[in-house]
Amino acid sequence: MHRYYFMVRFLPEQANLALLMGRCISIMHGFICKHDIQGLGVSFPAWSDASIGNMIAFVHTDIAALNELKLQGYFQDMQECGVFKVDNVEAVPDDCVEVRFKRNQGIAKMFVGEARRRLKRLEKRALARGEVFNPNKNDEPRELDCFHCIAIGSTSTEQDFLLHVQKEIVQKYEEPEFNQYGLATNKLLRGTVPEFSEF
């Protein structure tokens, strides 16, 4: 099975990478939902501990789908304005290392605002059942591997939210099972993508 990809590079030296990544992923999300495309993954070739990097790659087995995604108005407009460089669709090199970029929703639960929302939801459910709401406090510190945030806006709910993304080194290729943001998840979707860092 052959895979193909195209890469988008953000050209400005000072850019809000989380916002640009989010916009690119939103365009892809709308495209795959409209055309019912499965198995389209994203890779972050310039990922480091310090930054998500200034490049995103879209990976799929269908070269025609990638060519159509590449022609979406947003990518073309940003390229004409000199903000993006959009590469041609190419075959994934055989010697690419596989990685997994996963959305880890557990990270959001560690932030105060999200914890407050969850507690209110749990309190409401307990009261509806006629129970006393008495949450346990967990003061144990948690250690997390490196993660980066991508800012996304939902068109259906008109809410902004963050995708918390982590990179996982893997031993071998796994079937392209991704969510609608092109990412793997902690348990259910375990798809891998080429790393591209040396390209």
Order of alpha helices (4+ residues) and beta strands (2+ residues): beta-alpha-beta-beta-alpha-alpha-beta-beta-beta-alpha-beta-beta-beta-beta
